[in-house]
């Protein structure tokens, strides 16, 4: 049999603690001194942080009493001066009830855990970037469409308000000097002096007693002067103020036609279609105005729609004054001036012409001088040159009716 051997016991080696040398003891003592000094600094800093800055006189007094009570001289604990229920708030702790609510608003340590907890409670998920960008673009497009529609509706509302104010505005008589300036401008416009007429009309439009139709006249003068941009602006203003709408729409149609003929302008759509639409609106705006219908008939003729052009031309014809207004006014003005002239100021000789605008005044001069045979000869030339209704309208002027009893003139006045 094998002999059993007892396991040998391990000998424990005792290690003596190493003794610090003198230099190491000095370093350890210096470290302890530094730690104590740092601890005292932390206590001072903590006491300063625990201070309660406030501009409230009551809170300042409380702070003063606290500092005196807990000072080393008095050797009184803070809890003896302020009970635990009224103790000053510790950093990171909730504000006790009854404390100033303003301190809650500015205390970041009070709000920080609540804000972080709110964000932590939100569910976390990942969103693909492309769908988010697409949705954002769609939202911007819808919002911009809504905003543009609102702006358009707002512009219409402002336009209606502007037209209502212009329509209800009280019309005032222009001073005599303004009337003379207006008449001069219109005379210049008729003679073709468009630059001078436009300058006068622009000055009159800025006066306090300006007539409402001056805006249309400025547009007409600007178009004849070649200032298309100013004409467009004034036509828009005239339509917005609901003044001479029919004439303004017809004038706008003419401007579109001129712009289409300008090679420097970009063409957008068919200008004839827009011009036709404006002329039809002009005819609707004033049922008695023949000129939009005449312009519409001319446009339809160029488009080859002759049947409709004839219809519009007949409609314009029945709306025309049966007499030439320019000729009637010229003859009437000449007769009135001759009536006011003394005998020695009358013309010396008869005009050698077939112009009825000069033959009628010459016949009146012959009546004034007693030469009724010569007056009858001149009136006969006028009768053969004019329609019967037109001649009858002119012969019954008060200047001629004074001499109707003479035998040479009776055949011209009827029964």
Number of C-alpha atoms within 10 A of each C-alpha: 3 4 5 6 6 6 6 6 6 6 6 6 6 6 6 6 6 6 8 10 8 9 9 11 12 11 11 13 12 12 12 11 12 12 12 12 12 12 12 12 12 12 12 12 12 12 11 11 12 13 14 14 12 11 8 9 9 10 14 14 10 13 17 11 12 17 13 13 18 16 12 10 8 9 10 14 13 16 13 10 14 14 10 10 10 13 12 18 14 11 13 13 9 13 17 13 9 8 12 11 10 8 14 14 10 10 14 11 13 17 15 12 11 11 11 10 11 10 10 10 9 8 6 7 5 5 7 7 8 9 10 11 11 11 11 12 12 12 12 12 12 12 12 12 12 12 12 12 12 12 12 12 12 12 12 12 12 12 15 15 14 15 19 14 12 16 15 8 10 7 12 11 10 16 11 9 9 17 14 12 17 21 13 16 24 20 14 18 20 12 10 14 16 22 17 15 26 24 14 19 23 17 13 22 17 10 11 9 14 21 15 19 14 19 27 23 24 24 29 25 29 24 22 17 18 13 14 18 12 16 25 20 13 22 27 19 19 24 19 18 22 19 20 18 22 25 23 27 25 25 24 26 25 17 19 18 15 14 16 18 12 11 8 8 9 9 12 7 9 9 17 17 11 14 23 19 15 23 28 17 16 26 23 15 16 14 12 16 17 20 20 29 27 21 22 26 26 17 19 19 15 12 11 10 13 15 11 14 22 16 13 20 19 15 16 21 15 11 15 13 9 11 14 10 9 10 13 14 12 13 18 19 13 16 22 14 10 20 15 9 11 8 12 7 9 15 13 10 9 16 13 8 9 12 12 19 18 18 23 22 28 25 24 25 24 21 21 18 11 12 14 20 15 18 24 21 14 23 23 14 15 21 17 10 14 12 12 10 11 15 18 15 11 17 18 14 14 12 19 19 12 11 17 17 10 11 11 16 20 13 11 16 13 8 5
